[in-house]
């Protein structure tokens, strides 16, 4: 029992442990809200496509820093540029080019990673730094990164509150939203931008793999236990926070990597959730009934 509580004893003595817990809880808010929209809209592949395409931006930023001494270029700048470009490509191809969304996402995923690996190959000393973004290290977050994620949470919460009816309509019934005169393309792009911003800020902290897991698994669990979109969002945040807290608690004594430990906790809870019959949401929900 004492070994299990070691992480909590360390909170008062180790600022890194406190920072890890803080960023984990803050990330749970962003992942719970955006993950609910992504899972409900059935575009979970978007999170994977955008996050892996970031490798191109990260590689370019590192290449400019190392080979051309552009020290003012930070990995976050490259990641943000790559994410926004990916969103524009995915949105334009699916909405204007009439191409299947999964095809566009797959292309962005593969091409982004290919470009990233090329930059890694031609940049001396970049491999170690860039590969760390795959799994990240939640124990090495800074106070500045914590504030960035807190600002992201505020922006996402405000967007969800102000645009809840529109986002719900687009996620559940796109055709019905069109009949109501809504600009479906605009709201779809807003959802992609929210997903991209969440992925960018969290990838630089916890890594690509953990972001994908936290965006999808808690929301999928919450979806089986909820009767409304709002209820699913709240429950998704709670499940995400639970996975983070339990994962950090378990990893500390055996010195396991925190990111994969959190993912395994989320996977275990998802397996348990599969044993529970899903609740029915009702077909009239998107119409506000």
C-alpha positions as CSV (number, residue, x, y, z in Angstrom):
1,X,0.0,0.0,0.0
2,X,2.9,2.3,0.8
3,X,4.4,1.7,-2.6
4,X,1.2,2.7,-4.3
5,X,1.1,6.0,-2.3
6,X,4.7,6.9,-3.1
7,X,3.7,9.2,-6.0
8,X,1.4,11.1,-3.7
9,X,4.1,11.4,-1.0
10,X,6.4,12.8,-3.8
11,X,4.0,15.6,-4.7
12,X,5.2,17.7,-1.8
13,X,8.9,17.1,-2.4
14,X,9.2,16.8,-6.1
15,X,8.0,19.7,-8.3
16,X,8.2,17.4,-11.4
17,X,5.6,15.1,-9.9
18,X,3.3,18.0,-9.1
19,X,3.7,19.4,-12.7
20,X,2.9,16.0,-14.1
21,X,-0.3,15.7,-12.2
22,X,-1.3,19.3,-13.1
23,X,-0.7,18.9,-16.8
24,X,-2.4,15.5,-16.7
25,X,-5.6,17.0,-15.2
26,X,-5.5,20.0,-17.5
27,X,-5.0,17.8,-20.5
28,X,-8.0,15.7,-19.4
29,X,-10.3,18.7,-19.9
30,X,-9.1,19.4,-23.5
31,X,-9.0,15.7,-24.5
32,X,-12.4,15.0,-22.9
33,X,-14.2,17.8,-24.7
34,X,-12.5,17.6,-28.1
35,X,-12.3,13.8,-27.9
36,X,-16.1,13.6,-27.4
37,X,-16.7,15.7,-30.5
38,X,-14.2,13.7,-32.5
39,X,-15.6,10.3,-31.4
40,X,-19.2,11.4,-31.9
41,X,-18.4,12.8,-35.4
42,X,-16.5,9.5,-36.1
43,X,-13.3,11.2,-37.2
44,X,-11.0,9.7,-34.6
45,X,-8.6,9.0,-37.5
46,X,-8.1,12.8,-37.7
47,X,-6.3,12.9,-34.4
48,X,-3.8,10.2,-35.6
49,X,-3.4,11.9,-39.0
50,X,-2.7,15.3,-37.6
51,X,-0.5,14.2,-34.8
52,X,1.7,12.1,-37.1
53,X,1.9,14.8,-39.7
54,X,3.4,17.1,-37.0
55,X,6.7,15.2,-37.5
56,X,7.2,17.2,-40.8
57,X,6.9,20.5,-38.9
58,X,9.0,19.3,-36.0
59,X,11.7,18.0,-38.4
60,X,11.7,21.3,-40.4
61,X,12.0,23.4,-37.3
62,X,14.9,21.3,-36.1
63,X,16.6,21.4,-39.5
64,X,16.3,25.2,-39.5
65,X,17.7,25.4,-36.0
66,X,20.6,23.0,-36.5
67,X,21.7,23.5,-40.1
68,X,20.8,27.2,-40.6
69,X,21.1,28.4,-36.9
70,X,17.6,29.9,-36.9
71,X,17.5,29.6,-33.1
72,X,14.3,31.6,-32.8
73,X,12.4,28.8,-34.5
74,X,10.9,26.5,-31.9
75,X,9.5,22.9,-32.3
76,X,6.0,24.3,-31.3
77,X,6.2,26.7,-34.3
78,X,6.8,23.8,-36.8
79,X,4.2,21.6,-35.2
80,X,1.6,24.4,-35.3
81,X,2.4,25.1,-39.0
82,X,2.2,21.4,-39.9
83,X,-1.1,21.0,-38.0
84,X,-2.8,24.0,-39.7
85,X,-1.6,22.9,-43.1
86,X,-2.9,19.4,-42.4
87,X,-6.3,20.8,-41.4
88,X,-6.5,22.9,-44.6
89,X,-5.6,19.9,-46.8
90,X,-8.0,17.5,-45.1
91,X,-10.8,20.1,-45.0
92,X,-10.4,21.2,-48.6
93,X,-10.1,17.7,-50.0
94,X,-13.1,16.4,-48.2
95,X,-15.4,19.4,-48.6
96,X,-14.3,20.7,-52.0
97,X,-12.6,17.8,-53.6
98,X,-15.3,15.3,-52.6
99,X,-12.7,12.8,-51.6
100,X,-13.3,10.4,-48.8
101,X,-12.1,11.9,-45.5
102,X,-10.2,8.8,-44.4
103,X,-8.2,8.8,-47.7
104,X,-7.2,12.5,-47.2
105,X,-6.2,11.8,-43.6
106,X,-4.2,8.8,-44.5
107,X,-2.3,10.7,-47.2
108,X,-1.5,13.6,-44.7
109,X,-0.4,11.0,-42.1
110,X,2.0,9.2,-44.5
111,X,3.4,12.2,-46.3
112,X,3.9,14.2,-43.0
113,X,5.8,11.3,-41.4
114,X,7.9,10.8,-44.6
115,X,8.9,14.5,-44.7
116,X,9.7,14.4,-41.0
117,X,12.0,11.3,-41.3
118,X,13.8,12.9,-44.2
119,X,14.6,16.0,-42.1
120,X,15.6,13.7,-39.2
121,X,18.0,11.9,-41.6
122,X,19.7,15.1,-43.0
123,X,19.9,16.9,-39.7
124,X,22.8,16.0,-37.4
125,X,21.7,15.3,-33.8
126,X,18.0,15.7,-34.5
127,X,17.0,12.1,-34.1
128,X,17.0,11.9,-30.4
129,X,15.1,15.1,-29.9
130,X,12.4,14.4,-32.5
131,X,11.8,10.8,-31.6
132,X,11.0,11.9,-28.0
133,X,7.8,13.5,-29.3
134,X,6.4,10.0,-30.1
135,X,6.0,9.2,-26.4
136,X,7.0,12.5,-24.7
137,X,7.7,12.7,-21.0
138,X,4.9,14.1,-18.8
139,X,7.4,14.4,-15.9
140,X,9.5,17.0,-17.7
141,X,6.8,19.6,-18.4
142,X,7.5,23.3,-17.5
143,X,5.3,25.8,-15.8
144,X,5.0,27.6,-19.1
145,X,3.6,24.5,-20.8
146,X,1.1,24.1,-18.0
147,X,-0.1,27.7,-18.6
148,X,-0.4,27.0,-22.3
149,X,-2.6,24.0,-21.8
150,X,-4.7,26.0,-19.2
151,X,-5.3,28.6,-21.9
152,X,-6.2,25.9,-24.4
153,X,-8.8,24.5,-21.9
154,X,-10.3,28.0,-21.5
155,X,-10.6,28.4,-25.2
156,X,-12.1,25.0,-25.8
157,X,-14.6,25.4,-22.9
158,X,-15.7,28.8,-24.2
159,X,-16.1,27.4,-27.7
160,X,-18.1,24.4,-26.6
161,X,-20.4,26.5,-24.5
162,X,-21.0,29.2,-27.1
163,X,-21.3,26.8,-30.1
164,X,-22.8,23.7,-28.4
165,X,-26.0,23.5,-30.5
166,X,-24.1,23.8,-33.8
167,X,-21.4,21.4,-32.9
168,X,-24.0,18.9,-31.7
169,X,-26.0,19.2,-34.9
170,X,-22.9,18.7,-37.1
171,X,-21.6,15.8,-35.1
172,X,-24.9,13.9,-35.0
173,X,-26.8,14.7,-38.2
174,X,-24.9,16.7,-40.9
175,X,-27.8,16.6,-43.4
176,X,-30.3,17.9,-40.8
177,X,-27.9,20.7,-40.0
178,X,-27.8,21.6,-43.7
179,X,-31.6,21.7,-43.9
180,X,-31.6,24.1,-41.0
181,X,-29.4,26.4,-43.0
182,X,-26.2,25.8,-41.0
183,X,-22.8,26.3,-42.7
184,X,-21.7,22.7,-42.1
185,X,-18.3,23.2,-43.7
186,X,-17.5,26.1,-41.3
187,X,-18.4,24.1,-38.2
188,X,-16.6,21.1,-39.6
189,X,-13.4,23.2,-40.1
190,X,-13.8,24.6,-36.5
191,X,-13.8,21.0,-35.2
192,X,-10.7,20.2,-37.1
193,X,-8.9,23.3,-35.9
194,X,-9.8,22.5,-32.3
195,X,-8.5,19.0,-32.7
196,X,-5.3,20.3,-34.3
197,X,-4.6,22.9,-31.5
198,X,-5.2,20.2,-28.9
199,X,-2.9,17.8,-30.6
200,X,-0.2,20.4,-31.1
201,X,0.0,21.6,-27.5
202,X,-0.3,18.2,-26.0
203,X,2.1,16.4,-28.4
204,X,4.9,18.8,-27.3
205,X,4.2,17.7,-23.7
206,X,3.1,14.1,-23.6
207,X,3.8,12.8,-27.1
208,X,1.9,11.6,-30.1
209,X,0.9,8.2,-28.8
210,X,-0.6,9.5,-25.5
211,X,-2.5,12.2,-27.2
212,X,-4.2,9.8,-29.5
213,X,-5.1,7.5,-26.6
214,X,-6.5,10.3,-24.4
215,X,-8.5,11.8,-27.3
216,X,-10.2,8.5,-28.2
217,X,-10.4,5.9,-25.3
218,X,-12.0,8.1,-22.5
219,X,-14.6,9.5,-25.0
220,X,-15.3,6.0,-26.3
221,X,-15.8,4.8,-22.7
222,X,-18.0,7.8,-21.9
223,X,-20.1,7.2,-25.0
224,X,-21.2,3.8,-23.7
225,X,-22.4,5.3,-20.4
226,X,-24.0,8.6,-21.5
227,X,-27.4,9.7,-22.8
228,X,-26.5,13.1,-24.1
229,X,-23.5,14.9,-25.6
230,X,-23.0,17.1,-22.6
231,X,-23.1,14.1,-20.2
232,X,-20.6,12.4,-22.5
233,X,-18.2,15.4,-22.3
234,X,-18.3,15.5,-18.5
235,X,-17.8,11.8,-18.1
236,X,-15.0,11.8,-20.7
237,X,-13.1,14.4,-18.7
238,X,-13.6,12.4,-15.5
239,X,-12.4,9.1,-17.2
240,X,-9.5,10.9,-18.8
241,X,-8.4,12.4,-15.4
242,X,-8.9,9.0,-13.7
243,X,-6.6,7.3,-16.3
244,X,-4.0,10.0,-15.8
245,X,-4.1,9.9,-12.0
246,X,-4.0,6.1,-11.8
247,X,-1.3,5.8,-14.4
248,X,0.9,8.3,-12.6
249,X,0.3,6.6,-9.3
250,X,1.2,3.1,-10.7
251,X,4.3,4.2,-12.6
252,X,6.2,5.8,-9.8
253,X,7.5,3.0,-7.6
254,X,8.6,0.5,-10.4
255,X,9.8,3.5,-12.4
256,X,7.7,2.6,-15.5
257,X,7.4,5.2,-18.3
258,X,4.4,7.3,-17.4
259,X,2.9,7.8,-20.9
260,X,2.5,4.1,-21.8
261,X,1.3,3.3,-18.2
262,X,-1.5,5.8,-18.6
263,X,-2.4,4.3,-22.0
264,X,-2.6,0.8,-20.5
265,X,-4.9,2.1,-17.7
266,X,-7.2,3.7,-20.4
267,X,-7.1,0.4,-22.5
268,X,-8.0,-1.6,-19.4
269,X,-11.0,0.6,-18.6
270,X,-12.1,0.5,-22.2
271,X,-12.0,-3.3,-22.2
272,X,-14.2,-3.2,-19.1
273,X,-16.6,-0.7,-20.7
274,X,-17.0,-3.1,-23.6
275,X,-18.7,-5.5,-21.2
276,X,-21.4,-2.9,-20.4
277,X,-24.3,-2.6,-22.8
278,X,-24.3,0.9,-24.3
279,X,-27.1,3.3,-23.5
280,X,-29.3,4.5,-26.3
281,X,-29.1,8.2,-27.0
282,X,-32.3,8.5,-29.1
283,X,-32.5,9.5,-32.8
284,X,-34.2,12.8,-32.0
285,X,-31.3,14.2,-29.9
286,X,-29.7,16.3,-32.7
287,X,-33.0,18.1,-33.2
288,X,-32.9,19.3,-29.6
289,X,-35.7,17.1,-28.4
